[in-house]
Amino acid sequence: MPKDIDWDPVRALVSRVDAGEALTLTPQVREVLLRTAREVGIPASDAQAALKDVGAATALLHGAWARIRDGSIRLSLTEMRARDLARAGDRAGARKLLEDLLAVEVVPLYRELAEMELKDLD
């Protein structure tokens, strides 16, 4: 599992933009957006294209944050439900929940965690 993922900078950017601050495409902000896009499964070409325009870069920021937030919630709920099913003896049901999650999840870290949960069912 990647140990160097740090979504605090993107969280801080989102907070500032949501508070009304305009996104300024400094080299540091560009690096955060490109790194985060890669970490959440957004193609590099899409991220690079978004950095040509502040509006598109802001949309990239919000899109990446939505993947982080929504994927985290989806993964947490699925893991909890899958563990409950497994404890109740329904390994097939737990496996199905995790497989359904993998069918929609795009964030590589969350996919990796779900795959680890699947392996734990074996």
C-alpha positions, 0 to 999 in steps of 0.5 A: 500500500502506498505510504506516501499518499498525503491528501491534506494539501488537497483538503486544504486547497478545497477548504480555501476554494470553498471559502471563496478564495480563487485557486491560484495555479502556482507550481506547488498547486499544480504539483498537488493537483497532478499528484492527487489526480494520479492518486485518485485515478484521473488520467494524466492527460485530463489533469494536464489539460485541466491545468491550462485554465483556472476554472478547469483546474478548480473542477479537477480539484473538486472532482479529485476531492469527491473521489477521495471523499466518496470512495472513502465513505463507500469503502468504509461502509462496504468493509463494515457490512462485509465484516458483519456478513462474514462474522455471521457466516455469509462469506459469499455475501461479504465477497459480493459486496466487495466485488460490487465495490471493486466494480465501481471504485476508481481510486487505486488505494481504495481498490487495493484496500478492498482487494485486501479485504477480499483476500482476507475472506479466503 
